[in-house]
Amino acid sequence: MTNARSIAAIAVTGLAVAIAAPIGIHLWDHYEEAPWTRDGRVRADVVAVASEVPGLVQDVLIKDNQAVRKGDVLIRLDPQRFRLAVEQAEAVVASREAALERASNDRTRYEKLSDGVVSQQQRETVRAADLQARATYNQALVDLEIAHLNLIRSEIRAPVNGLVTNFDLRPGTYLPPGRGILALIETGTVHAEGYFEETKLARIHVGDPADVILMGGPRIRGEVESIAHGIEDRERSSGASMLANINPTFSWVRLAQRIPVRIKLDVEHTDDLIAGRTVTIQIDSNNSAIPTITTMFATRLLRFFPGRIESVTAPDSDQSSTKR
């Protein structure tokens, strides 16, 4: 009876170990080796809209969080000053055109006169006056074109299709040139970006399927679109002598760097997603199979004794291949 109980206890213990071992290995692989991260964000291309000319806001034709199309008028500045500038430029063009015609006629008349009537110096003076009048006229045409362009720019238009965000502007506000007015989230550019530890990059490849889980939201399928090729080196800067300035560090713990990985989302209406939301990203890599106990421990030991472990594991691998 006692032997039967002992055998039963051993069997139950062995069964529990047999069940727990794969689960433990899977959890170890998932948290330590599998390419996943909770450090992810929904990202989108943002276009900062600004006025190219100074002026007072006359009409605001949009509101916050509104969808707009490329070319739509967003804001209209007071056009009176720009119209007056066009009229002034047109008057200058007319004046310079008359001066050019007069100088051209004088040059033609002097060139027809004989050498005994006018000197060579007088001809050169008239020719120079004609060339100067022509250059002045061309400059007036350019100024007129700029005045027309500024009048057109008094209407601030959407540069791309997108969604207006962070917008709060009222008529009567003075807008200087170049200052940002609003942010426009470009349509069709919403994607996810995960910041993976550099130790997991070997198991991430372009085209790998991925699961993107929104915090408090649904699971979205996607695929790896690209992997960043560089990040900022925080330990290095340029000194006054333009030589490398390396900060000395003696920390025992070396944290893995985070590398951005761009994920293309497989959803029809990506614009419904909010840029900046937190996501968890898991890559379904082809190399993410559950490792065996031998492989797992050999991988750990290779980090400390690469030469010895390779020599020990090589015969085993040959024997396993021979058996197959």
Secondary structure, DSSP 8 states (H G I E B T S, - for coil): -HHHHHHHHHHHHHHHHHHHHHHHHHHHHHHHTS-EEEEEEEE--EEEEE-SS-EEEEEE---TT-EE-TT-EEEEE--HHHHHHHHHHHHHHHHHHHHHHHHHHHHHHHHHS-TTTS-HHHHHHHHHHHHHHHHHHHHHHHHHHHHHHHHHHTEEE-SSSEEEES----TT-EE-TT-EEEEEEETT--EEEEEEEGGGGGG--TT-EEEEEETTS-EEEEEEEEE-S----TTEEE-TTSSEEE-----S-----EEEEEEEE--S-GGGS-TT-EEEEEE--TT-----HHHHHHHHHHTT-HHHHHHHHHHHHHHHHHH-
